[in-house]
């Protein structure tokens, strides 16, 4: 009776979440997981051949991680001849990576580390589980540890100590911030002590008393701590030298966008002011004493406060327009430039000035089709940035085996139970508790509860993860899941950033509502050189969406191209999905 009731609940909430065709980029955080096993020599030939002949998609000026050759099967690690030191890292940092269990860099790390070390702005678009987090942490650690901070400089005979050099990492949520902090603090020297100190500024954690080397925060929490009326605002802005936007696709879209654009403008304004101060110091060294510096900062603070009042009065459309106009290519006409200057003087990011900060954007899904997508915004705002593209970004991972199961109201529970009970071990790469690590995705909190009820009524222990759980409950569920194995039933809140090694099986009890969510869900398995299985359950209402994804998969095309060829195609799918849902709902009501 409980089983049947739960099945009805699951079906009801499936109908309440019809397929969406235009993805609003969702939540995320991605990281490199430790793996000591070597990559297997056997590959699922159908899926590998499906993507082997495809060309890697390129964005702007791009550095693409090299693919495995025809004789090799390693699609994660760089060539054996590539080491951490050969990428330009110091012996100290290389030793810390070895101490942490990372003997070899991944393909993506081998591509992005030298670019970040060069000081250029870098955009990393690479598939989930490719090692992006350490890919940006390691070179930034190296730069902070090895580059001089300028202490001991003097002005007018008095020593002037510049601000402490900081790295800032922005993430969408608290759990992802804490995860980045753990990874950063896990890079230790031979004495077992962290090379640098990282601290989270989010949730209940306020500004750290002891100034760290790396601050990890959410956009809202950071703004709350560094508003112009805060005493450390100017010190912080001058001290930040490296800025990372982790899960950039999410941060540059939706509710995060305004705050992130605001922060970027703060940081660039700080760069320009520091550049002006350096020029003034060279021109009149006698006047460049601590008193003139204090006066400069006082005027700077007052100017920003006035601009902030002006910005609060702007409409959302104006802020969006700013994101599209900021740092455009040099081909812009003089008339357009003059118009932008008149609109908001201190946001003239096109004006030449001495750069003092480095910007890094990281994402697993970064489509560029359409003017308002995250990738397109970055192209306009950072036209000179270097792009690093993973071989399988937006594409099928050859280490991933997939099962597609069409279900109905009568068969979905049986299909779910069959998928959960299936044990998957790829050539012995999953052992013990790891072989029992399964993630089951549903589209709503209510559907998650319904699936959990179905599993528990059959004697299967499972954990829940969704937005209605407290942070403590979610953190405990992840720890128990990782340590004990079993089944984690979750919404898309767990589709991004969950760093659990060796998840062997991902099940979509509800099919993803868009291509981006689909990519992040399947990216929870087959990570860091491992193999994995995905079982996707779908209904007739999802069939066209599934067909489009499968066709892109088999042709080796980026998934988002299946939804960007024609606007009418997207609208057609959307209308058909809604009509089918309404028809099915009316039928159920008539039978009730």
N, C-alpha and C positions, 0 to 999 in steps of 0.2 A: 504493500500500500504506500509506504514512504517512497519507494523507488518510483512508482508510477506518478505520485504527486510531484516529486522532484523533476521528473522528466517533463511534466506539463509546465512547470515553472521555467525550466530551461528553454522549452519551445516558445513560451510566451515572450521571454526576453530576447530571444533570437529575432522574433518578429518586430520587437520594439526598436531594433537597431539595424535598419536596412543598410545595404552596402552604400558607401560613399565613394564617389569616384575622384573627387579632387582632394588630394591629401593636404591637410594642414599639418605641417611637420610636428611630430609628437615629442614625447619626453625621451631623454636619453643620457647615457654615459657609457663609454666603451673602454675596455682596458685589456692589457696583455696579461694572460694568465700563465702561471709557471707550468712548464711541461718538461719532464725529463725523458719522456719516451721519444724515440726517433719516429720520423714520419713513415707510414707504412708503404710498402712497395706495390700493393695492389690498389687499383683505382676502379671506381664504378665506371666502366668504359662508356656507357651510354651518355651519362651526364658530362663526363670529362670531354668526350668528343664533341658534345653539343656546344661547348664554349671554347674549344681549343682554337678553332679557326677564326674566332671573332677578333675584331680589332679593339684595342683598349681606347675608351673614350677619353678625349683630351679637353682640358679647359685652359684657356688663356695660354700663358707660357708654363708648360707643365713638365714635371719630372715624374716619369712613370716607373713604378717598381718593375724590374724585369721579371718576365714570366719564366716558368720552368721550361727547359728545352724538351725536345721531343723524346729524349731518352729518360728524362728525369720525371719524378712524380712529386717533388717537394714544391708545394704551392704556398708555403709559409716562410721557411727560413731562407736567408740569403745564401749565396754560394759559400762553401766551406773556407774559401780563401779570404772571405770578408770577416774581419774581427772588429771589436769595438775600437781598438786603437787605430786600425786602418781607416776608420771613419773620421778620425781627427780628434777623438776623445783622449783626455789625459789618462795616465796610468792609474791615477787615483779613482777616477770615475769608472774606468774599465774594470778595476778590481772590485768596486762596489757592485757592479752588475753581476760579476761572477759570484760574489758572495751571496747575492740574492737568488742565484740559481739560473741566471740568464747567460749561458755561455756564448750563444751566437745571436746576432741581430736578426730580426725578421726582414723580409723584403721591403716592407714599408719603412721600417726603422732605418735600413741602409740607404733609402732614398731621401728621407726627411732630415736625418741628423746632420749631414754636412751643410744643408741649406740653412738650418737654424743656427748652426755654428758660425755661418758667414755673416749673420746679423740681418739678413733680408727678412721682409714680411713673408710668411709662409702659410699656405692653405692646404690642409691635409684632408683629402677625401678618399677614404679607404674603408673596405668592408669591416664588419664587426669581427672582433677577435684577431685583428691583424697587428696589434702591438702599438696602437697610436698613443696611448697614455705615456708609456715609457719613451716613446718616440719623441715626445716634446719635453718630458721631464729631464731626461738624461743630458741633452745638450744645454739646457738652461742651467742645470746644476754645474756643468762644466764651465760655462761662462761666468757664473757667479763666483765659483771657487778660484778661477785662474785669472780673471781680468782684474786689473787694479781699480779700486773704487775712488781714486783721486784724493784720498785723505792726505793731509799735510800741505794742501794748496794754501797759498797765502795771498792776501789782498791788503795793500797798504801796510805791509809789515806785520799784519796780524793773521794768525792761522785761521783758515776757514774750513770747517769740516762739512763736507757735503752730506746730504741725507743718506741713510742706510739704503743700499741697493736692494730692491724688492722685486720679486716675481709675483704677479697676480694671475690666478686661475679662476675663471667664472664658470659655474655649472648651474644647471636648471633647478636642482633641489638639494636639500640638506644631506640625504643619504649619499648622493653622488659626491658632494663636497667631502664628506668624511672618508669616502673610499679613496679619493685622490690623496688626501692627507696621509692615509695609511700607506699608500704606495710610495709617496715621497719620503716619509720617515723610515721606510723599509730599505732605503739605499744607505748602507752603512759602510764605514771604513773597516780596516782590519781589527780595530779595537772594539767593534760591535756597536759603536755610537753612530747615530745618524750623521751624514755629512753636513746636512743643512737642517734647519728647523722649519717645519711646515705647521700651520695652524689654520683651523676653520673659523670663519666669521659668519655664522648663520645659526638659525634656530635660537636656542637659548644661549649660545656662545657669543659673548660680546667681543669687543676689541681686546686682543691679547695684551697683558701687562708688559711682558717682555717681547720686544719687537722681533718677529720671525723673519726668515729669509723668503718664505713662500706663504702667501695668504690665499686661501681658497674660500670663495664666497659665492653667494647667489647675487644677482644684480640688485634686487630689492634690499637685501641685508647690507650690501656694501654702500649703497646710496644713503641708507639710514645712518651709517656710521661716518660718512665723509661729506655730509652736506656742508655747504660753505660756512655755516655758523659753528661747525665743529673745529676745535683748536688744531687737530692734526690733519685737516684737509689739505693745506698747502704742502706740509711736510710729506704727506703720503703721495700726492700727485707728483712732486719732484723726485721722490724716491723710487717710484715704479719704473722699471726699465724694460720689463718683459711682461706682456699681457697675452694670456691664452683664453680663448673662448671655446670651451669644451662643449660639444653638442651644439655647434654653431648654427645648424639648421633650425634648431628649436629656439635658440636665443635671438635669432634675427627675424623671427616670425611671431605672429600672435601677440599674446599679452606681454612677452618679454621685450619686444622690439623697441618700444619707446624708451624704456630704461637703458637698454644696451646702446642705442644711438646716443642717448644723453651722456652716458659714460665715455663713449668714444670721443665725443666732442670735448668733454672735460679734459681727457688725456691729451688730445691734440692741442688744445688751448694751452695746457701746461707746457707742452713741447715748444710752442711758439714763444711763450714768455721766457722760458729758459734760454732759447736761442737769442732773443733780444737782449737779455741780461748779459750773455757772453759777449755779444757784439759791443754793448756799452762798456763792458769791463776792458775790452781791448782798446777802445777809443779813448776812454778816460780812466785809467787805472787808479788814479788818486781818489776818484769819487766812488770807486767800487768797494767801499768798506762795508762793515756790518750794518751801519746806519742806513746806507742807501739800499742795501738788500732788504732790510725791514720795511723801508718805505715802499719799495717795489712790491713786496708781498702784500702790504696793506692795500695798495692801489689795485693789485691783481684780485684780491679777495672781494673788494667793493665792486669791481667790474663784473666778476662772475655772479655776485648776488643780484645785481641789476639785470643781467642776462637771464638769470633763473626766473625772476619775476615775469620777464617777457615771455620766456618759454612756457610757463604755466598757462599763459593765456592763449597759446597756440592750439589750433584744432588738430585732431588726429591726422587729418589729411595733410596738413602742413608738415607735421613731423615725418609722415611717410614720404612726402615730397623731398624733404631734406635728406632722407636716407638714399633716395634715388639720384640726388644732385651732388651729394658730397663726393669730393675727390674724383670727379669725372675725368675722361681722357682730355689730353691737351688740345684736342681738335675743337673743343667747344668755342663758340664765337665770343668775341669780346663783349657783345651786347648781353649775352646770357650770363657771362661772368659778372658784369656790372650789376645786373638785376639781383643775382645771388648775394653780392656784397651788400647791397642796400637793404636786403631783407634782414640779415643778421650779421653784423660786422665781425664779431669775434669768431664766427664759424667759417671763416675764409680758409678752408683747409688746402685750397689750391695754391696759396701763396708759398713761395719757396722759403724754407727755414731749415735750420740744422736739426736733423732728426736725432732724438735721444731715447726713443722707445721702439721696441720691436713687437709686432703684432702677429699672433699665430691663431689660426682658426682650424678647428678639428671637427670632423663629422663623419658618420658612416653613410648618411644619405644627404647629398647636396646637389639636387637637380638645378639646372640652369635654364630650363625651358620656362619661358614666361618672365616678364619684367619684375615681378614681385617675389620670385623664389629666392631662397637664401643665396644660392650660387650666383644668381644674376646681380643681387645687391652687392655682394662682395666684389664682383668684377668692376662695378661702378665705383665703389668706395676705395678699393685697393687695386687699381689697374696694374701696378708694378709688382704685385705679390707673385711669388713662385708657387705653382700648384704641384702637389704630389698626389697622384692618383693610384689607388690600389688596382691590381689586375681584375678584381671581381666586385668593384664598387657598383652597386645597383644590379649586379648580375648573379647568376647561379654559381655557388661555390662547388667546385668539383669534388670536394670531400663530403658533400651533403647528398644523402639519398632521400628521396621523397616518395611518399605514398599519398595518392589522392582518392578520397572516398566520398562519393555522393550519398547523402543520407536523406531520409524523410522523417516525418514525425514518429513513425512507427519503428524505424530502424536506428535512430541516432543514439539511443542509450546502449544498444548492443554493440554498435560500432565503437562507441567510446570505451566500453569495458574491454573490448578486444584489443584496442590500441594500448590502453593502460597496462594490460596484462602481458603485452608483447615485450620480450626482453631482446635488446639489441646489443650485440658485441661485434665490433668490426675488427676482425683478425686479432682478437685478444687485446684490444687497446682499452677496454673497459673491464675493470675487475672489481669484485667485492661490492661494496656499497655504491661505487660509482655507476655500476651497471643499472642501479635502481633509481638514478636521478632522472626524473621525468618532469617536465613543465607542461601544464595544461592551461591554455589561454581561452578566456571567454571575454565577451565585449562589454559586459556591465558587471557591477558589484553583485547585483541580484543573481545573474547567471553564474558567477563564481560560487556563490553560496549554494545554488542549486546543484552544480557539478560536484562540489564537495560533499553535499548530502547524499548524492548518488553513490559516490565512491565509499563513503563511510558506512552506508547501509550494506555494502558488499564486503565489509571488513578490511578496506584499504585505508591505511592511515595517510592523511594528507595535511598540508599546511596551506593557509590562505594568505594572499598578498593583494591588497587593494587599498584605495584611498580612504576607505572608512576605518581601516586599522590605524592605530596610533603609530608614530615612528618607532616606539619601543617594540610594539607587537610585530611590525614589519621586520625590524632588525633581528628579533629573536627567531622569527620564521625562517629567515635566510640562514642564520647560524645553524639551526636544527636541521634544515634541509641539506646544507653542505656537509655537516658532520655525520648525520644519520642516514642520508639518502631518502628515498621515498618519492612522493608526488607533491609538487608545488602548484596549486591552482591559483591563477592570477589574472589580473587585467593587464592592459598595456603599460601600466605603471611599472611592471617588471620587464618590459620588452627592451628597455634601454638601460645600460649601465650595470646590470646585475653581473658581478664578477664571480661566477661559480664555475670552477674548473670541472671539466668532464661531465657536463650535462649530455646524456646519451640520446635523449628522445624529447622532441617538442611536439605537442599535440594541439591542434587548433580545434577545440570543441565548437567554437564559433569562428567562422572564417573572418580574417582581418577585414576591416571596413575600407582600407585603402592600401595601395601598393607600398607606401613607406612603412606603415605598421607591419605589413607582411614581412618586409625585409628585416626589420628589427626583431621580430618574433623568431624567424628561422635562424637569425644570427646568434641565438642563445646556445646553439649547439654547433659542432664542427669548428670550434675555436682553437686558435693557437696551434695549428697543425694537426688537430684531432679530427676524427670522423664523427658523423652524427646522422640521425634519422629524424625526419619531419613527417608527421601524419596530419594531413589537412582534410578536415571534414567540411563539406559544403552542401548547401541545398540548391534546389532549382533556382531560387532567387539569386544565388551567388554565381551561377554557372557561367555567365558571360564574363564576369570579372575573373573567374578562375581560368577560363579559356584564354583570356588575354595574357594573363601572367604566364601560363604554361607555354604559350606560343613564344613569348619573348624569351623565356628560359631556354627552350629548345633551339631557338635561332641564335642564342648567345647575345641577345640584345639587352641593353639596360631596361629594367622593368618600366621605368617611367615613360619610355617611348610608347608603350602600349596605351597610354592615356593622354598623349599630347599630340597625336596626329591630327585629330579633328575635334573641335569643340562639340560638334553635333554628336560625335561618338560618345563623349562623356555624358552629355545630356540624355542621350538615348538610353544608356545603361541606367542612369539615375532614375529616369521616369519609369522604365520597365521594372526596376527594383521596387520602387514605391508602389506601383500599381499591383504587383504581385503580393506585396505585403498587405495592402488594403483588401484585396480579394480573399486572401487566406484568413485575415482577421474577421471579415464578414461571415465567411463560412463557419468559423469556429463559434462565433456568437449565435449563429442560427442553430447550431447543434447543441448549444448549452441549455 
